[in-house]
Amino acid sequence: MKRYLNIIAIGILVMTFLSCKDDSFNYPEGTVGISKVTVYPILTVNGDQYMFVAKGGTYTDPGVVAKVGEDEIDVKTDGQVNTAAAAVYTLTYSAANSDGFSASQARYVVVYDTKADAAGNDYSGTYKRAGFATFAVWAKVAPGVYFITNPGGAVGNTDKVVAINPTGSTIQIPPQGSPMGAFSSTVGTMNGGSYSWALDNAGYGPAVRSFSKQ
C-alpha cells in the first residue's frame, strides 16, 4: 500500500511541475495568445483649438496629424468655415486604424463681424451671479470676441464658451459646439457692468441669469 502511495505522490509532483512550466511568449507579431493587439490612432491638432477670423478674411487650417504607432494615417474632416458669414464653426477631425477603431478631435473657428462702436470695448473681468457666490470670467480674445469661463455661474464649472459683442453694448453667446455640447444664449446688454441672459444648453435650466462685475 505504501508503494502505491509513493507512486501517486510522484505522479502529483510530475503533474505540478508540468503545470508550472513557463508558457511560450513568442507570439506572432500583433497578437497576445489568441487575442489580436490593436493600436488606437492618436490625433495631434496643429495650431490652437479656437481660431478667430474677421468676416471676409481668410481662414487657413493648420492641419491635424494622425498616427497609429509611428505610422501616419489619413484624417477625415467634417465641417467647413464660411468667412462670409459670422458664426462659430466646428471642424471635427477623425481617423481610424485598420481594425476600425477611431479617434477624433475638434477645432472651433470664430468668424466675427464687430462694428466700430464695439471694437474698442473691453468687458474682460469677473462677474458675480446674482444671489450666488459664483462667478463668470470674461477674457477678450479678438475685437468683440470673448471667452467666458463658467458662463452659467455654476458651482465648480471651468468650461468655457465664446461670447460676442457685435455692436454697441449688445452681447450674446452665439450657437456653437463646446465641451458641454450645443450652447447659446439669448441676446443681452452690458449695462454699467451688469448683464442678464438665458442659456440654451442641456446642462442648464431656462431661467434668466444675472451677473454684475466685481
Secondary structure, DSSP 8 states (H G I E B T S, - for coil): -HHHHHHHHHHHHHHHHHHHS-------TTEETTEE-----EEEE-S-SEEEEETT-------EEEEETTEEE--EEE----TTS-EEEEEEEEEE-TTS-EEEEEEEEEEE---HHHHT----EEEEETTSS-EEEEEEEETTEEEEESTT--TT---EEEEE--STTEEB--SB--TTSSBEE--EE-BTTEEEEEEESTTS-SSEEEEEE-
